[in-house]
């Protein structure tokens, strides 16, 4: 993993002279390499669990559900990996490994006809994902985040004793002028 991380995150040699920022640049490069290695190991362990799950005796019976679940899961895992690594160059090999494992798991169908049908369905999902899901993914996640935030704020305002201190209460308690009773 270390040599691969050196290939994907090369040294920054933009300036030839020694400056005060060189130790910070070295630390940033080392952090990016360590982050890539940690993310690769975590994804490798996750993918091993998926492959081990495919050895389940009844996996061939539920291959359609598994394909659909893995396609949906890859969208969420892809967004997590993209946010974790921050660069498309670094997340591409990790997500390629996930696609490869999805293809390998598809081979555990009960017979050749199920394998062909699952391949065709997987190809159809790929076309739908690239045409519709990919371009709309940011908007859907943004809408879901905004909706969750507004519902969370509503519950915090409605039930301040359950969800902790209310911000309005804390700001009013800091000034004594706000505590004048109404007569």
C-alpha positions in Angstrom: 0.0 0.0 0.0 2.8 2.4 0.8 4.4 2.3 -2.6 1.0 2.7 -4.3 0.3 5.7 -2.1 3.7 7.2 -3.2 2.6 6.7 -6.8 -0.8 8.4 -6.3 0.4 11.1 -4.0 3.8 12.3 -5.3 6.0 14.8 -3.6 5.1 18.4 -4.3 8.1 19.8 -6.1 6.6 23.1 -7.2 9.3 25.2 -5.6 13.0 24.5 -5.8 14.1 26.6 -2.8 13.8 25.7 0.9 11.1 27.8 2.6 9.2 27.7 5.9 6.3 26.0 4.2 8.2 22.9 3.1 7.7 21.0 6.4 4.0 21.8 6.1 3.9 20.5 2.5 5.7 17.4 3.6 3.2 16.8 6.4 0.3 17.3 4.0 1.8 14.8 1.5 2.3 12.3 4.4 -1.2 12.9 5.6 -2.7 12.3 2.2 -0.6 9.1 1.8 -1.7 7.8 5.3 -5.3 8.7 4.6 -5.2 6.8 1.3 -3.6 3.8 3.0 -6.2 3.8 5.8 -9.1 4.2 3.4 -7.7 1.4 1.2 -7.4 -1.0 4.2 -10.9 -0.2 5.5 -12.4 -0.7 2.0 -10.5 -3.9 1.6 -11.9 -5.3 4.8 -15.4 -4.2 3.8 -15.0 -5.9 0.4 -13.7 -9.1 2.0 -16.9 -9.2 4.1 -19.0 -8.8 0.9 -17.0 -11.7 -0.8 -17.4 -13.9 2.3 -21.1 -13.1 2.3 -21.3 -14.4 -1.3 -20.2 -17.8 -0.1 -23.5 -18.2 1.8 -25.5 -21.2 0.6 -28.6 -19.3 -0.3 -26.8 -16.4 -1.9 -27.7 -17.6 -5.4 -31.3 -17.6 -4.5 -31.2 -13.9 -3.5 -28.7 -12.8 -6.2 -31.2 -10.2 -7.5 -31.6 -8.5 -4.2 -27.9 -8.7 -3.6 -27.2 -6.9 -6.9 -29.7 -4.2 -6.2 -28.4 -3.8 -2.7 -24.8 -3.6 -3.8 -25.6 -1.0 -6.5 -27.4 1.2 -4.0 -24.6 0.6 -1.4 -21.9 1.5 -3.9 -23.5 5.0 -4.4 -23.4 5.7 -0.7 -19.9 4.2 -0.2 -18.7 6.1 -3.2 -19.8 9.4 -1.7 -18.2 8.5 1.6 -14.9 7.6 0.0 -15.0 10.8 -2.1 -15.5 12.9 1.0 -12.9 11.0 2.9 -10.1 11.3 0.3 -11.1 14.6 -1.3 -9.7 13.9 -4.7 -11.1 11.8 -7.6 -7.6 10.5 -8.4 -7.4 8.9 -5.0 -10.9 7.6 -4.8 -11.0 6.0 -8.3 -8.9 2.9 -7.5 -10.8 2.2 -4.3 -14.1 2.4 -6.1 -12.8 0.3 -9.0 -12.0 -2.4 -6.4 -15.7 -2.2 -5.3 -16.9 -2.6 -8.9 -14.6 -5.5 -9.3 -15.9 -7.2 -6.2 -19.5 -6.6 -7.4 -18.6 -8.4 -10.7 -17.0 -11.3 -8.8 -19.9 -11.7 -6.5 -22.3 -11.7 -9.5 -20.5 -14.9 -10.6 -22.0 -16.8 -7.7 -25.3 -17.2 -9.4 -27.0 -20.7 -9.3 -26.6 -21.3 -13.0 -25.3 -19.8 -16.2 -28.7 -18.3 -17.1 -28.9 -16.5 -13.8 -25.4 -15.2 -14.4 -26.3 -13.8 -17.8 -29.5 -12.2 -16.5 -27.7 -10.7 -13.6 -25.0 -9.3 -15.9 -27.7 -7.8 -18.1 -29.4 -6.3 -15.1 -26.1 -5.0 -13.8 -25.4 -3.4 -17.1 -28.8 -1.8 -17.1 -28.2 -0.4 -13.6 -24.9 1.0 -14.9 -26.6 2.8 -17.7 -29.3 4.2 -15.4 -26.8 5.2 -12.8 -24.6 7.1 -15.2 -27.5 8.8 -17.0 -29.9 9.6 -14.1 -28.5 8.9 -10.7 -25.0 10.5 -11.1 -26.2 13.9 -12.3 -29.0 14.1 -9.7 -27.0 12.7 -6.8 -25.8 16.0 -5.4 -29.3 17.5 -5.5 -30.9 14.5 -3.8 -28.3 14.4 -1.0 -28.6 18.2 -0.6 -32.4 18.0 -0.3 -32.1 15.0 2.1 -29.6 16.9 4.3 -31.7 20.1 4.3 -34.9 18.1 5.2 -33.1 16.2 8.0 -31.7 19.5 9.3 -35.0 21.2 9.4 -36.7 18.2 11.0 -33.9 18.1 13.6 -34.3 21.8 14.3 -38.0 21.4 14.7 -37.6 18.6 17.2 -35.0 20.5 19.1 -37.3 23.5 19.4 -40.3 21.4 20.3 -38.6 19.2 22.9 -35.7 21.2 24.4 -35.6 19.0 27.6 -35.0 15.9 25.6 -32.5 17.2 23.1 -30.4 19.3 25.4 -30.0 23.1 25.9 -31.9 25.4 23.7 -29.8 28.1 22.1 -32.4 30.8 22.7 -32.5 30.0 26.3 -28.7 30.2 26.6 -28.6 33.5 24.9 -31.3 35.0 27.1 -29.8 33.7 30.2 -26.5 35.6 29.6 -28.0 39.1 29.9 -29.9 40.2 32.9 -32.0 42.7 30.9 -33.8 39.8 29.2 -35.0 38.5 32.6 -37.3 41.4 33.4 -40.8 40.0 34.2 -43.8 41.2 32.4 -46.3 43.1 34.6 
